[in-house]
Amino acid sequence: MKVDKAINVFLYVMGMAFNLSLMVVLGFLVYFAFDWGFNQGSEFAEYMVYVGPDLEIEFVIEEDTSAAIVAQRLEELGIIQNRWLFQFELFIRGNIREYLAGTYTLNLNMTNADIHRTLLAQPMQQAPDLSITVREGWTIRDMAEYFERREFFTAEEFIYVAENGHFPFIFLRDVPNRPNRLEGYLFPDTYRIPVNPRPEDIIIRMLNRFDAIFTESFHGRAEELGLSIDDVVIMASIIERETRLESERPLVSQVIHSRLEQNMLLQMCSTVKYVMDDPPIRLLYVHLEIDSPYNTYRHLGLPIGPISNPSAAAIQAALWPAETDYLFFVLRDEITGSHFFSRTYEEHSAAQARYAQQASS
């Protein structure tokens, strides 16, 4: 009898433990199912990395960023080991769905509990409240000078951080070590930024926006064409600087693709101007002899890096060129910025002569 009673008590306890465990697991699954549906389409948490002697990291959270997205970014940065365990711990501690937007200081030696407490506290800096507009086709130097005019920091400070900062985005992993490494990836748009911003505050927002703009369809199309993300961005940066007309972007793209396929020099004036301190409106023949890996009059293939920070439209044009057989183009009208596109060198020479005559009259 005593044995039977002990067995019954044991089975009862085990049953209670099983039911409790099942409830926790089911609650956990329901939480994540709801959290996943709730956060589809929401932007990633923005973050910045600033590692000092004590391994401090500054982590930025934008408005309406969910706990799931925050955990994902923390895992990507290596601050936590497992986002699912992190979220489970958060769930059993009280399930806070949203964090206050702002900047938080974390440390690589923190436990998950320490991070929870820090992120649930008042941020040391409130959400952004300044607006900036970065123009399509600007270079890093253009941006730096704009930020200096806004009196945020010096142009050289911005350029230094862009060149030497650590920004752990997946799409930057395959970018070769070259000058102006972030050129092409600082997406032009209007942004909200903190008062008294640092270069990191702005750079991280632009990189996040590029990450959102370069969608899965863009990735798929690049793979279909046999192009890397960097190839696409370089092409798009040239398209952005070669024409300001929306209708001409796919045509310029097609010329670039066709010349690459036929192993022809790209001969794009914009790539030469990129390496000049004060480029003229029209290049002279002597300029075409500049010794630079960006000079597509001297070097086959794409230049070693982007020459501007292109718009989404330019990126799309690079991925979906027009279906024509043009190989040349020359400016037709300086006021409208339109070009004349040609299939043969003879047509191109005639178009050049017409433009020269028009310019001299």
N, C-alpha and C positions, 0 to 999 in steps of 0.2 A: 504493500500500500504506500509506504513512504517513498519507495522507488518510483511508483506510478505518479504520485503527487509531484515529486521533483521533476519528472519528465514533463508533466503538464505545465508546471511553472516555467521550465526551460523553454518549451515550445511557445508558451504565451509571450515570454520576453522576446524570443527570436521573432515571433510574428509582429510584435509591436515595433521592434527595431527595423524589420523589413518594411512595414507600412510607413514608418517615419522616413526611412531612406528613399522609398518610392515617391513619397510626397515631395521630398527635397529635390529629387531628380526631375520629377514632373514639373515642379515649380521652376526649376532652373531652365528646362526646355521651353516652357511657356514663355518665360522671360526673354529668352534669346529669340524665340520665334516672333514675339511681339516687337522686340527691339530691332530685329532685322527688318521687318516690314515698316516699322516706324521711321527707319533711317535711310530707306532707299532714296537716292537722289540728294541726300544731304552732303555738304562739303566736308572733306577731311579736316581734322583738327590741324591748324597750322602750328608749326613748331620751329624752333631755332636751336642750334647747338652751339654752345659756348663752353668748352671744356677748359678749366683752369687747373691749377695745382691740386685743388681739392676735388676735382672731377665734378664741378658744378655744371648744371645744364639748365638753360632757360627754355621753358616750354610754353608756347602760346596756344590758347584755345579761343576759337572764334565763337560768335553767337550761335546758339542752337546746335551745338556739336554734342552728339550723344556719347554716352559712356563707352559704347562698343567701338566707336571710331577713335576715341581717345586711347583705348586699350590697344587697338591695332597700331597706332603710331608709336606708342610707348614700346611695343614689342619690336617694331622696325628699327627703332633707335637703340635697342639693346638695353633699355632702362629696366624692362621686365623680361622674364624668360618665357612666360606663357600667358597670352592675353585671355585665354579661356579660364585659367585658374585665377587670374587677376579679377576677372568679372564675376566669377563664382564667389570669391571672397567679398567683393563689393555687394553682391546680392544678399549673402547671409548677414552682412553688416547693416543692411537697411535699405538697399536698392535706391540710391540716388540716381535719377534718370538724367539730369543735366547738371553740368558744372557752370559756374559763373565764368563769363568770357573775361580773358585777361592773360597776364603773364605770370608764370609760377616758376620758382627756383627749385629744381630737383637735384638729387645727388646720386651718382651711380652706386653708392654704397647703401642706399635706402632699401628697406624691406617694402613689400607690398603694402603693409599696414601704414608705414611712414608715408608712402606716396598717396594712399587714400586720404590720410589726414591732411596732407598738404593741399591736395586738389579740392578738398571740401572746405578749405579755409578761404578767407577773403584774398583774392589775388593781390599781389604787390603793385600791379598796375592795371587800371581798368581798361575796358574795351576801347578800340580805336575811335578817334573822333576828329581826324583830319582827312582831307581828300586830296589825292594826287591823280594826275592823268598822264600816263606814259604813252607816247604816240607810236603808231605803227611804223616800223622801219627805222626807229632810233637804234643807235649803237649804245654800247655800255658807256662810252665816253659822252654821248649826247645826254643819257640819263644822269650821269654823274654831274654834268654841268647844270642840268635842270634842278637837281636836288641842292646843289650849292647855291643857286639863285634863290631857292626857297629857304635858304639858311638853315638847312637841317644838319649838314656837315660838309666838309670840303669834298670836292670832286675826287681828290686823290684817296681820301678815306674810303669812299664807296668802291673805287676801282681796286684798292688793296684787298678789301673784304671779298669782293667778287672773285678776285684772283686766288686768294689764300684761304677763304673760309671753307668749313667742312659742312656740306649739305648732302645728307645721305638719301638722295632720291634714286630710285632704281634706274630711271632713264638716263642718269648721268654716269652710270657705272662704266659704260663702253665709250664715253667721250675720251679721246686721246689727250695726253698731256700737251697742251698747246697754250699760247698766249690767249688771253680773254676767253678762258675755258667756258664761261657761262654765256658767252655771246650766242644769241639765237634762242636761248631758253628762258630769258626774262620776258615773260609774255606782256605785250602792250595792252593796257586796259586802265580803267579808273578803279582806284583802290582806297579803302579806308585804312588809315594807319594810326599808330599812337602819337600823342603829342611828344615832341622831342624824340623823334625816332632815331634808331641806329640803322646803319646799312643793312644789318641782318633782318630787321623788321620788314623792310621793303623787299629784299631779295627773296625771302622765304615765301612771301605772298605771291610774287610773280612766278616762282617755280611751282607753287601749288596750283596756280591757274593754268600753267602749261600742262601740268599733269592731268588736270580735268579736261582741257581742250583736246589733248591728243587721245582720242577715244579708242575703244576697241576696234571700231571700223577702220580708223586710221592705221592702227597696228596691223590689222589683217591685210589692208591694201598694200602697206609697205612690204610685208612678207611676200605678197603676190608678185610685186615688182622686183623682188630680190634686193630691196634697199634697207639699210639700217635707219633707225630714227635720226641719227646724225646726218646721213645722206639727205633725208627728206628736209630736215631743218636748213641745211646748207642751200639746197635748191630753192626752198621757200624764201630764204633771206635774199637771194639774188633776184627772184621774181618780184619781191617787195620793192627793191631798189630800182629795178629796170623799168617798171611801169606803174603809174598811179591809177590806171583805168581798170575797173573790175572786169570788164569784158575782155581785156587783153591778157590777163593773168594766165588762163589756160593756154593761150597761144605762145607766150614766152616760155611756159613750162614745156610745151611740146618741142620748141626749138632746142631747149636744153637737153631733153631726153633724146631727141634725134641726133644731136651732135655727139653725145656720149656714146650712143649705139654705133655711130659711124666712125668713132675714134678721131673726131675732129676737135680742134681747140675750141673751147667755148667762146672765147673772145668777147667777154662781157666787160664793158667799161666800168661798171659798178664795182667789180672786184679789184680793179686797179685803183679807183678812187678811195677804196677802203683803207689803203695803206698810205695815202697822202695826207699830210697835215692840213693843207688848204687846197683841196682839189678844184680845178676850174670846171666851168659848166661843160666845156667841150675839151676832150683830151687831144693833145698833140702826139705825133708819132714818137717823139722822144719819151713820152710818158709810158708808152706801151713796152718800152725796154726795161722798165723798173724790175730789178731782180728781187722777186718775192714769190713765195709759194701761193700767194693770193692772186698773182698775175696770170689770168687765164689766157692771155695772149702768148705767154711763153711756156706754160705748163699744161699738159694734157689732163683731162679729168676735172673733177670738182676742186675748188680751192681747199686748203687744209681745214677750214672752219667757216662758220656762218659769217656774213658781212653785215648783218643787221638782226634785229629781233622781229620776226615776221608775225603777221596777223593770222587768224584762223583761216581766212579766205586764201591767203598765199600758201599756207600749208596744204589746204584742200586742192589748190591748183597744182601743186607739186605732185600730189598723189593721183590726180585725175587730169592729165594733160588733154588738150584738144586733139581731135582725130584729124590732123592735117599732115602735110608733108613739107612744111616750111623749114628752112634751114638758116634764114637770115631775117633781121629786122633792123630798121633805121627810123629815126625820129621823123615824123611827118609834119607835126604842128607843135611848136613850143608852147602855145597858149593852152591847148587842150591836152597836150602830152601824148597824143596818139602816134602810132607807129605804122610804117608800111612793112608788111611781111612778104618775103620772097622765097621762092623755091629753088632758084638757081643764082649763081654768082652774077650772071649777066643782069638779071632782074634787080638784084641788090645794088650793083654798080650804078644802074640807071636811076634807082631810087635815091642813092647817095648824091648823085649829080643834081637831081631835082631839088633836094633839100639844100645843097650848097648854094645853088642859084637863088633859091627862095630866101636864104639867110642873108645873102649879100645884097639883095635888092631892097 
